[in-house]
Amino acid sequence: GYGQQLGRQIGFPTANITLNRRKPTLSGVYLVKAHWRDKNPDSEMQFCWGVANCGSRPTVNGQNYRLEVHLPGVSPDLYGIELEIEFYAFLRGEKKFDGLDALTEQIKQDVKQAEKLIVTF
């Protein structure tokens, strides 16, 4: 889905993953690997490391549980594409920030932390 396009506004576009099952037990920010295939059914499976936020997004008064994935350096048109997300490492718990600037700073730190961890897998 298109979500609120907030990620794009703060420079971190995210893929909003619709969860078909009930609310998962995961909450917080994780290092993940995303796998997908382009809309062409014959295309190769692609993958990319990323950072996922699981939770209700308290900074923007989010009510619903969401899984949002930021894939640095990847900007395929992921709308309508099925992403498979593998969770590798817990980065931090979800918390409320004082506005979008503080949130943006934290996401930059999350991405840096994730980049350091990728080499261990």
C-alpha positions in Angstrom: 0.0 0.0 0.0 1.0 3.6 -0.3 0.8 4.4 3.4 1.2 8.0 4.3 4.3 8.6 2.2 6.0 9.9 5.3 9.1 7.9 4.7 9.6 9.6 1.4 9.2 13.1 3.0 12.0 12.4 5.5 14.3 10.9 2.9 13.8 7.3 3.8 11.2 5.8 1.4 9.8 2.6 2.8 7.9 -0.3 1.5 4.8 -0.8 3.6 4.2 -4.5 4.0 0.6 -5.6 4.4 0.5 -8.4 7.0 -1.9 -11.0 6.1 -1.8 -12.8 9.4 -2.5 -11.5 12.9 -0.1 -9.0 14.5 3.4 -10.6 14.8 5.2 -10.7 18.1 8.1 -8.7 16.7 8.4 -5.0 17.7 11.2 -2.6 17.0 13.9 -2.1 14.4 15.7 -5.0 12.7 18.3 -5.7 10.1 16.5 -7.6 7.4 17.0 -9.1 3.9 14.3 -8.5 1.4 13.8 -10.9 -1.6 11.5 -10.0 -4.5 10.9 -10.7 -8.2 10.1 -8.0 -10.7 6.6 -7.9 -12.2 8.0 -10.0 -15.1 7.4 -13.6 -13.9 10.5 -14.8 -15.7 12.8 -12.4 -13.8 15.5 -13.5 -11.4 14.9 -13.3 -7.7 16.6 -10.2 -6.4 17.6 -9.4 -2.8 18.8 -6.5 -0.8 19.7 -5.8 2.9 17.6 -3.3 4.7 16.2 -1.9 7.9 12.7 -2.8 9.0 10.5 -1.1 11.6 7.8 -3.3 13.1 5.2 -1.6 15.3 2.6 1.2 15.5 4.9 4.2 14.6 4.2 6.2 17.8 6.1 9.3 16.5 3.4 9.9 13.9 0.6 8.7 16.3 0.2 5.5 14.3 -2.6 3.3 15.5 -2.2 0.2 13.3 0.6 -2.3 13.5 2.9 -1.9 10.4 5.9 -3.5 9.0 7.9 -0.9 7.0 11.1 -1.7 5.2 13.8 0.7 4.0 16.1 -0.7 1.4 19.1 1.7 1.0 20.1 2.2 -2.6 17.2 0.3 -4.0 14.4 2.1 -5.7 12.5 -0.4 -7.8 8.8 0.2 -8.1 7.8 -2.2 -5.3 4.1 -1.3 -5.4 2.2 -4.5 -6.1 5.4 -6.7 -5.7 5.5 -9.4 -3.1 8.4 -9.0 -0.8 9.7 -11.8 1.4 11.4 -10.4 4.5 14.0 -12.3 6.5 14.9 -11.0 10.0 18.5 -11.2 10.9 19.2 -9.0 13.9 17.4 -6.8 16.4 18.7 -3.2 16.3 16.6 -1.4 18.9 13.1 -1.1 20.4 10.4 1.1 19.0 10.2 4.5 20.7 8.5 7.8 20.3 10.7 10.7 19.0 10.2 14.4 19.4 9.3 15.1 15.8 10.5 13.9 12.4 14.0 15.4 12.6 14.8 13.3 15.7 13.3 10.3 13.9 15.4 10.9 10.8 18.6 11.1 12.8 17.8 7.9 14.5 17.0 6.1 11.2 20.4 7.3 9.9 22.0 5.6 13.0 20.0 2.5 12.4 21.2 2.2 8.8 24.8 2.7 9.9 24.4 0.0 12.6 22.8 -2.3 10.1 25.7 -1.8 7.6 28.2 -2.8 10.3 26.2 -5.9 11.1 25.7 -7.1 7.4 29.3 -8.2 7.2 28.8 -10.7 10.0 26.2 -12.7 8.0 
